């Protein structure tokens, strides 16, 4: 079988490509000219140059293949609504249409568990062991989640259209060795002494190790019960968010302990004010605190994987202790904390 992958040079996509190659798939990856493609070359995958804003490239990307894994997206908490719509919604629509045109059998879309978050000045989400029947929030206060929700609904709408089978995966708090995006930013905040809990209560999360996520994507591509469905995917373990961050930071060589908690409404008001100011001055740089960041540090959310277990036979293969040890070894191989911090993108 031949798999088409967007986002193959990323943290999650890279692990998926490795898993696909191990299973004997032929793989074609969408890559940008500026991407680091060394690992993909080692794996012997076919490289196809383009990006999510190049609709013509997306049309040709799926010219031959059996299954599409659409993982790439514009992932940030800052930017214009039109930009998010272009890269996260229009790109998905073009890939869906092209998949129908070229007879693709299965379309696997990576969404996010954050599409069901709800937060405003008065309230923060408290999602306890929810399943896939939990409704979308009526209105998002960030463009990223608004666009991911639109794209997710679009993917599901296309299921059964001229034989195309579509399915959606919603991972939560993806982590593990090789994370050069989220972990370095958290580590930098901890080193600078600006990483604080926000809000009140326990603030639980259900993390998803990147290898567990990659394995679930393979199941979604092959299981006959997957089409037309959404699946939460994680490690099946609920943990206090601050404890989870501490484990990762300690494994990264940073001795961090959560300090006092900033009141939610105060943090939200500060973030909202900063966003207004940065929009007025048309800054391309995000403020030091955004409403989405406040929601991430304040809200509690845990997601049931019962449906994935029942339908797909999904079982997490990497547990927390093993994943943390693997993370510790990876940071050591990089050369330590200072080398990890070099991955922080300065925008």
N, C-alpha and C positions, 0 to 999 in steps of 0.2 A: 504494500500500500504506500501511497505517497501523501505526505502531510505538508500543508502550507502553514507557515508560522509567521505571525507578526510579533515583534517584540523579542525575537530570538537572541538579541545581544544583551538583553536585560537580565536582571537577577533571577526572575521567575522563568522567563523564556529560555534562558541558558540551561536551566535544570530540566525543562521540558524537552529541549532538543536532545540533550544527552540521553534521556529516558527513551525517546523515540528511536534514536540510533541504536540503542541497546536492544530494542525490540525488533529491529530489522526494517524499520520504516525508511523509505527515501524521504528526504526533507529538503524543502525549499524555504529560505528565510528572506523576508523583506529587510533590507539593511540600508542605512544611510551612508553616504561617502565618508562621513566623519566618524562612523561607528568603529569600535574596536572589534574586528572580525577574526582575530587570531584563533580563538577557541573554535569558532565555527569552521575555519579552514582545517584545523586539526581533526575535527569530526567528519570532514568530507562532505558537508552539506552544500547544496546549490545556493549561490548567493544571487539575490535579485535586488537591484538598486532602486531606491525610491523612498517615499515617506507617506504618512497618512494624509498629507495635504495634496499629494499628487494623484488625482483620481485616475488618470490614464494608466499610471503604474499599477494601481490597485486592480484595474480591469484586467491587465495582462498577468498579474501575479498568480491568479488562480486559473490560468488557461488550461492547465492539466493538474489533476490531483484527485484525491478521494475525500480528504477531510481538511477543514480549515480551522486553525486555532488562532483566534483573534485576541491577542493579549496586549498589543500596543495601545497606548492612549496618552493623552496629555494629562499628566498627573501632577497637579500643583494646587495650592490654595490661593493662587493669585493670577489674575488675568482677565481679559474681556470675555463676555458671554459669547460673542460671535466666534472667537477663536476656539473656545471649547466646543461649540456646536460644529465647527468645521472639522476638527480633528477627532472628536469623539462620537459624533452622530452621523455626519455626512460620510465619513470614511467607512463606518460600519454599514451604512445603507449601500454604498458602492460595492463593498465586498459581498454583501448578501445578494445583490442583483447580479453581480458577475458570477457568483457561485451557482446561481440558477442557470445562467447562460451557458456555463461550461460543465454542467452536470455534476457538481460537487455533491457528495452524498450527505455529509454531516458537517455542521457548523457549530463550533464550540466557542462561546463568548465568555471572556473573563470580566465579570462585573466586580462589584465590591459590596461587602456587608454594610458599608456606610450609606447605601441608598435608602435605608430605612431609618436613618438617624433623624431626630427632630430636636432642634434647639432654638431658643430665642432668649430674650432678656429674662423672661419669667421662668422658663423651664428648660431642663436638660434631659435628654433621653435616659430612661432606665429600662433597658431591655434585658429581661431575665429569661434565659433558655428559650427564646422565641424560635419558631420554625418558619418555613417558607410561606405559610398562609398569612403572616404578619403583613399588614398593608403598607404601601409606600406612604411617606409623609406627604402632606398636601403641598408643602412649599419648602424648598431648600434655601438656605441662606448663603450658599456658595455655588459657583458656576460648575465646579467639577462634578458634584453629586447630582446636580440638575441634569447635566449632559449624560452622565452614566445611567441615570434613570431612563431618560429618553431612549438611549441606545438599547438598553436591556429590554424595554417594552417593544422596540422595533424588532429585535432579534426573535422574540417570542411570537410576534405577529407573523413572521415569515415562516414559522414552522409549518410544514406540509405544503408549502407553495411550490408546485411543480416538482414534487419529490424531494425537496430540500428538508433535511431534519436539523432543527436547531435546539440548542440547550445552553443554559446559563449557569455559571459557577460563581459563588459569592464567598471568597476567602476573607478571613479576618486576621489582622495583625500578623502578616506574613514575616517570618524571621528565619535566620539561619546563617551559616557560614557563606560568605560571598555577597552579603548585603552591603553594597557600596553607596546606597542612597539614604535610607532611613537611619540606620544605626550610626553612621558617621555624624549626622546632624544631631541626633540625641546625645551622642558622646561629646560633641563640641559644646552643646548647651550645658551638660553636666560639668565639663571642665571649666567653663566660664562661670559656673555657679548660678545659672539662670534657669535651671530645670526644676520646677516646683509642681507639686500636686495642685489641682484646682478643684473647687467644689467640696462636697462633703460625702460621707458614706464610704463604702468599701471599694467601689469602682472596679468591678470584675471584668475580665476579658477572656476570650477563648482564642489563644494564639494558633497560628497555622504554620507549621514548619514547611519550608519551601519544597522539600522532597515529598512530603505528604501531599502537598498541592499538585506537584507534577504527576504523582501516581493517580490522583483523582481525575486529572485531565485525560489520562489514557483511558480510564474507565468510561468517562463521558463520551469518548470518541467511538467506543465499541459496544456499549451496552444498549440493548433494544428498548429499555425502559426510560432512557434519558431524554429522548426527543420531546420537546414541548414543556420541559420542566426546569425549575430553578433548584439549585442545591447549595446550601451552606456547607462549607468545607473548613475544618480546623482539626486540631489535635485531639479533640474530645476531652480536653482538660480545662477547667475553669480556675483562674488564678487572679489574685489581686494585681491590678495593672502596675502599681509601684513595685511590687515584688518581681514582676516579670521584667521591668526595666532594670531593676537592680541586678538581677541575674545576668542579663546581657552586658551591662556596663562592667560588672566585676570580671566577667569573662574577657572583656576587652581591655582589662588592666586599669580600670577606673574605680576607685573606692568611693562609691556614692551611696548615700542614704537619704531617703526622702525627708525634706524639711517640713516646715509649716505649710498648711494648705491655704492657698489664696481663695477668698470667697468667690463663688461662681459669678454672681451678678457684677461684682467689681471687675473681674477679669473680662467678662463679656463686654461691659461698657467701655473699657480701655481699648479692647480689640476693635469694637465697632467705630470708636472715635478715630483710631489710627487708620482704619480702612477708608473712612471719609476723607481724611486729610491726604492720604496717599493717592486717592482717586482724583482729588482736586488738583494736585500738583502733577498728575499724570505720570506717576512714578512707575517704572518698569520693575523696580525692586519691591518685594513684598515688605510690609511692616514687620517688626520683630515679633508681633503677636497678631494672629488673625482669629476670626470667629470659629473657623474650622479647627484651628489648633486648640482653642479653648474647649471646644466640644470633645476633641480627642482626649484631652487631659482631665476632663470633668465627668464625662458620662460613663455609666456602667453598661456593658453589653456582653451578653453571652448567647451563643447560637447553637441550637440543637443540630446534630448530624445524624439523627435517627433516620431521616429519609434517605440520605446517601448510603447509610449502612444497609437499609432494607432494600432499596432499589438496585444499588450498584455493587453491593458487597464491599463497600469501602471500609477499610480499617487503617488507622494511622500506624505507620511502621516505625516512625522515629519518635521517641519519647523526649520529654523535656530534659532529663539529665544527659542523655546521649547527645542531643542537639546542642546543649550548652558546652559540653566538652569539645565537640567538633568546632564550635565557634571559637573557643579558647585557642585551639590548635591553629585555626586559620589566621587569627590575629597575630599569633606568634610567628607564623610563617611569613606574614606581611612585613614583620619587623617591629611589631608592637603598636602601642596606642598612637604614637605620633604618625606612623605610616597610615593608620586607619583614618585619622583626622584629615589627611591630605585629600581624601575623596570628597570632602565637603565642597559643594559647588558654590562659588562666590558669584552671585548674580548682581 
